[in-house]
Each structure stands twice: as structure tokens, then as C-alpha cells.
Amino acid sequence: MLSGAAQYAQFVYSVPQRHASVQQVSVRVFPTGPRQGRAEGEIEFGGGLVLKVAERIDFGNRCFTYYGYMVRRGAEILYWYDSQPHPDN
């Protein structure tokens, strides 16, 4: 899955075919260097849920160097996750 930008893009773009609850994917995957890439955008689910995605990917080492995800319904942010340290956790 993390072997390159094209393979990861195919994985992301095929999410609606694998998960019936996904209504639309507007995430874009693009290379930022020979072995790096980014994924940014949103995945819309039924019931008005939207997952915002931001990822930086090291395809050479097959890992995420940064990630951030936020789930909202309308203007209400329900929860979020990211790779930054959180001192209160």
C-alpha cells in the first residue's frame, strides 16, 4: 500500500468501492519528491459525517511522517487525531 504515490492513490481512490458507507472521496495523493508524497482532502460518509485527511508519506521507508485527521458533522468538530505530541494526554 505504501510502495509509491501511484499505488497509494489507487488504494485511496478505491475506498468507495470497498466501503458502502463512503459517499465521496475528494482526497488527492501526489508525489512531493522521489520517495515522498502527500495526501490531502476529505472523505464523505452517510449521515453527514466528513473525515478530513492530511498525510505526509515516506514511500522509501513505507511510513507516515505526519498525519492529521478530523471528523465533523456540519460545522461541529467531533474529534481529531494527529501525530503531534499532546502534553495533556
Summary of the structure (lengths in Angstrom):
residues: 89
radius of gyration: 13.9
end to end distance: 30.2
largest distance: 39.0
contacts: 215
relative contact order: 0.17
helix: 18%
strand: 52%
